[in-house]
Amino acid sequence: MSTIAFIGLGNMGLPMAKNLAKAGHRVIGVDVSEANLAAAAEAGLERGASAGDAAAEADVVVTMLPAGPHVRGVYLGEGGVVARAKPGTLFIDSSTVDVETARAVETAATGKGFLMLDAPVSGGVGGAAAGTLTFMVGGSDAAFEKAKPVLEAMGKTIVHAGGPGTGQAAKICNNMVLGISMAAVSEAFALADKLGLDRQKLFDISSKSSGQCWALTSYCPVPGPVPTSPANRDYQPGFAVDMMLKDLKLAQQAAHAAGAATPLGAQAAALYQMLSSSGRGNLDFSAIFTMLRGA
C-alpha cells in the first residue's frame, strides 16, 4: 500500500481521503481549515504540516482544491509539492480547473520527472462518500496505469480521456451539457404550468419520448416525479448553483481560447449567474426552475 498526501479536505476531498484510508493506504491530510483537519483526524487520517511536508513523505499526492490559482500555488509555489516531492512520486489533481492550468502544472511536473494526471470527478458528495465517483483522467498512459489502483479506491468508473488536460476538457464539456439540459427541462415545466398541463403528465410523456434526458428522468427539477431529486427537499444540494456556474464559466473560457462557438453554453452561464446573483447560489442547480417560473 502507498503513503498518500491528500491536499484539500473539503466536502469532496475528505470522503475521498477516507476511502483511500479504508483501502489500506496511509493518508496524510492537509487543509487550511482547522475544522476539516479535525474531521480528518477523527477519521484516522494523519495531519500534514503543509502540502510540501506531506508531499515529501508520499508516494502519491492527490489534490482536491477550489480553483486554478490554488492548484498552481500548491504544486508550483515555493516549497510546494513539485519542489518537495520525492523522485517517482505520482501527482493526481482531482480539482475542477481551467484546461490551461491543468496543462501548465502537468508540464512543469513532468519536466521535473514526475508523473501527473488531471482527474476531475463526477458524482457529487454522495458519490465521494460511497466510493462511486466517475474519474475523467488526462495524462500519459504510464501515469494512468500507475494511478488506477488509487483511483479505484475512490471511484467506480475510471475513464482515460487522453493526454494532459483532457480530463478537465471532458468535465467541462459534460457539465455544459448538464447545465443547458437542466435549463431546457425547467423551461418546459414552467411553460407546462402556464398552459395548465399537469407536471406528472409531462414527465410521463417526455420521459418516454424524445425529450428524455438525465436532467428530466434522474434529477427532475420539479417536486414529485423523481422522489430522490433535490426538488423534493427544497433544492438542497446536490450540486450547487455556484458550482455549476463555475463549470460553465470554465467552459466559456475554454471555448473562447479554442475559438469554439458555444452560444447555448453562454446563455446557460448567464442564466445561472442571474440565479446566483439572486441569492440562490447555495441551492441545487436544478433550482433554476424556480427562477424560470418566476418564483
C-alpha positions in Angstrom: 0.0 0.0 0.0 1.1 3.6 -0.6 1.6 6.7 1.5 -0.8 9.3 0.1 -0.7 13.0 0.7 -4.3 14.3 0.3 -4.4 18.1 0.0 -7.9 19.6 0.2 -10.2 18.0 2.8 -13.5 19.8 2.0 -16.9 18.3 1.2 -15.5 16.2 -1.6 -11.9 15.7 -0.5 -12.5 14.3 3.0 -14.7 11.4 2.0 -12.4 10.6 -0.9 -9.4 10.6 1.5 -11.4 8.4 3.9 -12.0 5.8 1.2 -8.2 5.7 0.5 -7.6 5.0 4.2 -10.3 2.3 4.2 -8.5 0.7 1.3 -5.4 0.4 3.5 -3.3 3.3 2.4 -1.5 5.6 4.8 -3.2 9.0 4.2 -1.6 12.3 5.3 -4.2 15.1 5.1 -3.6 18.8 4.5 -6.1 21.6 4.6 -6.3 25.3 5.5 -9.4 24.7 7.7 -8.9 23.5 11.2 -12.4 22.1 11.3 -11.6 20.0 8.2 -8.3 18.8 9.8 -10.2 17.9 13.0 -12.7 15.9 11.0 -9.9 14.1 9.1 -8.2 13.2 12.4 -11.4 11.7 13.7 -11.5 9.6 10.6 -8.0 8.3 11.4 -6.0 10.4 8.8 -2.6 11.8 9.8 -2.1 15.5 9.8 0.4 17.1 7.5 2.0 20.4 8.5 1.9 21.7 4.9 1.4 20.5 1.3 5.2 20.4 0.8 5.9 18.5 4.0 3.2 15.9 3.2 4.4 15.5 -0.3 8.0 14.9 0.9 6.7 11.7 2.7 4.3 10.5 0.0 4.4 8.0 -2.9 1.2 9.7 -4.3 -0.2 13.2 -4.0 -3.9 13.8 -4.5 -5.3 17.3 -4.6 -8.9 18.5 -4.5 -8.8 22.3 -4.5 -11.3 25.1 -5.3 -9.8 26.7 -8.4 -6.8 27.1 -10.8 -4.8 29.5 -8.7 -4.9 27.2 -5.7 -3.7 24.3 -7.8 -0.8 26.4 -9.2 0.1 27.5 -5.8 0.1 24.1 -4.1 2.1 22.4 -6.9 4.3 25.2 -8.2 4.7 27.6 -5.2 7.9 27.9 -3.2 8.3 24.9 -1.0 5.2 23.3 -2.7 4.6 19.8 -4.0 6.9 19.8 -7.0 9.7 21.3 -5.0 9.4 18.9 -2.1 8.2 15.5 -3.6 10.5 12.5 -3.8 11.6 11.3 -7.3 9.0 9.0 -8.7 6.0 10.5 -6.9 2.7 10.4 -8.7 0.5 13.5 -8.7 -3.3 13.3 -9.2 -5.2 16.6 -9.3 -8.9 16.0 -9.0 -9.9 19.7 -8.8 -12.0 21.1 -11.5 -9.9 23.9 -13.0 -9.3 25.5 -16.4 -7.6 23.4 -19.0 -4.7 25.9 -19.3 -3.9 25.5 -15.6 -4.1 21.7 -15.8 -1.7 21.6 -18.8 0.7 24.2 -17.3 1.0 22.3 -14.0 1.4 19.0 -15.7 4.1 20.4 -18.0 6.0 21.7 -15.0 5.6 18.5 -13.1 6.6 16.2 -15.9 9.5 18.5 -16.7 10.9 17.6 -13.3 10.5 13.9 -14.0 7.2 13.3 -12.1 4.1 11.6 -13.4 0.9 13.7 -13.2 -2.8 13.4 -14.1 -5.7 15.8 -14.2 -8.6 13.7 -12.9 -11.7 15.7 -12.1 -14.7 13.8 -10.9 -18.5 13.5 -11.3 -20.9 12.1 -8.7 -21.0 14.7 -6.0 -20.7 14.3 -2.3 -22.8 11.2 -2.3 -20.5 9.5 -4.8 -17.4 10.6 -2.9 -18.7 9.1 0.3 -19.9 5.9 -1.4 -16.7 5.5 -3.5 -18.7 5.5 -6.7 -17.2 8.6 -8.4 -16.5 8.8 -12.1 -13.0 10.0 -12.8 -12.3 11.7 -16.2 -8.5 11.3 -16.5 -6.0 13.2 -18.6 -2.3 12.3 -18.8 0.2 9.7 -20.1 -0.6 6.0 -20.3 2.2 5.3 -17.8 0.7 7.8 -15.2 -2.8 6.4 -15.8 -1.8 2.8 -15.2 0.1 3.7 -12.0 -2.9 5.7 -10.7 -5.6 3.2 -11.4 -5.4 1.3 -8.1 -5.6 4.6 -6.2 -8.5 5.9 -8.3 -10.4 2.6 -8.0 -10.4 3.1 -4.2 -12.4 6.3 -4.7 -14.5 5.7 -7.8 -16.5 3.2 -9.8 -15.9 4.5 -13.3 -12.3 5.4 -14.4 -12.0 6.8 -17.9 -8.7 7.7 -19.6 -9.8 10.6 -21.8 -6.4 11.2 -23.4 -3.4 13.4 -22.9 -2.8 16.2 -20.3 -5.8 18.5 -19.9 -8.4 16.1 -21.5 -9.8 15.1 -18.1 -10.7 18.8 -17.5 -12.0 19.1 -21.0 -14.3 16.2 -20.5 -15.6 17.5 -17.2 -16.5 21.0 -18.5 -18.0 19.7 -21.7 -20.1 17.2 -19.8 -21.3 19.9 -17.3 -22.0 22.3 -20.1 -24.5 19.7 -21.5 -25.9 19.3 -18.0 -26.4 23.0 -17.3 -28.1 23.5 -20.7 -30.3 20.5 -20.4 -31.5 21.4 -16.9 -32.4 24.9 -18.1 -34.3 23.4 -21.0 -36.2 20.9 -18.8 -37.0 23.7 -16.4 -38.3 25.9 -19.1 -40.6 23.1 -20.3 -42.1 22.6 -16.9 -42.5 26.3 -16.4 -44.4 26.5 -19.8 -46.5 23.5 -18.9 -47.6 25.2 -15.7 -48.7 28.2 -17.7 -50.6 26.0 -20.2 -52.4 24.0 -17.5 -50.5 20.8 -18.2 -50.0 18.6 -15.1 -46.4 18.2 -14.3 -46.6 14.4 -13.8 -48.3 14.1 -17.2 -45.5 16.0 -18.8 -42.9 13.8 -17.1 -44.7 10.6 -18.1 -44.8 11.7 -21.7 -41.3 13.3 -22.1 -39.5 10.6 -20.1 -40.7 8.0 -22.7 -40.2 10.2 -25.8 -37.8 12.5 -27.5 -37.5 14.9 -24.5 -35.9 12.2 -22.4 -32.6 13.2 -20.7 -30.8 12.8 -17.4 -31.9 16.2 -16.1 -35.5 15.0 -16.5 -35.5 11.4 -15.6 -32.9 11.3 -12.8 -32.9 14.8 -11.5 -36.3 16.3 -12.3 -36.4 20.0 -11.3 -40.0 19.9 -10.0 -41.2 18.1 -6.9 -43.0 14.8 -7.4 -42.0 12.8 -10.5 -38.5 11.7 -9.2 -38.7 11.4 -5.4 -34.9 11.4 -5.0 -34.3 14.7 -6.8 -33.4 17.8 -4.8 -36.7 19.5 -5.8 -38.3 17.3 -3.2 -36.1 18.7 -0.4 -36.4 22.4 -1.1 -33.5 22.3 -3.6 -30.8 21.5 -1.0 -27.7 20.4 -2.9 -26.7 18.1 -4.5 -24.6 20.2 -6.9 -24.9 23.8 -6.0 -25.8 26.6 -8.4 -22.4 28.3 -7.8 -20.5 25.1 -8.6 -22.5 24.7 -11.9 -21.7 28.4 -12.6 -18.0 27.8 -12.0 -18.0 24.9 -14.6 -20.0 26.9 -17.1 -17.6 29.8 -16.9 -14.7 27.4 -17.3 -16.4 26.0 -20.4 -16.8 29.5 -21.8 -13.1 30.3 -21.0 -12.0 27.2 -22.9 -14.4 27.9 -25.8 -13.0 31.4 -26.3 -9.4 30.1 -26.1 -10.2 27.4 -28.7 -12.3 29.6 -31.0 -15.4 27.3 -30.5 -18.9 28.6 -30.8 -21.0 27.7 -27.7 -24.0 30.1 -27.7 -26.2 27.8 -25.6 -23.4 27.3 -23.1 -23.0 31.1 -22.9 -26.8 31.5 -22.3 -26.8 28.9 -19.6 -23.9 30.6 -17.9 -25.8 33.9 -18.0 -28.9 32.2 -16.5 -27.0 30.6 -13.7 -25.3 33.9 -13.0 -28.7 35.5 -12.6 -29.8 32.7 -10.3 -26.6 33.1 -8.2 -26.9 36.9 -8.1 -30.5 36.5 -6.8 -29.1 34.9 -3.6 -29.7 31.3 -4.6 -26.2 30.2 -5.3 -26.1 27.7 -2.4 -29.2 25.9 -3.7 -29.1 22.9 -6.0 -28.6 23.9 -9.6 -32.0 22.4 -10.5 -33.4 25.4 -8.6 -33.1 27.2 -11.9 -36.7 26.1 -12.4 -37.8 28.5 -9.6 -36.3 31.4 -11.5 -37.7 30.4 -14.8 -41.2 30.0 -13.5 -40.9 33.5 -11.9 -40.8 32.4 -8.2 
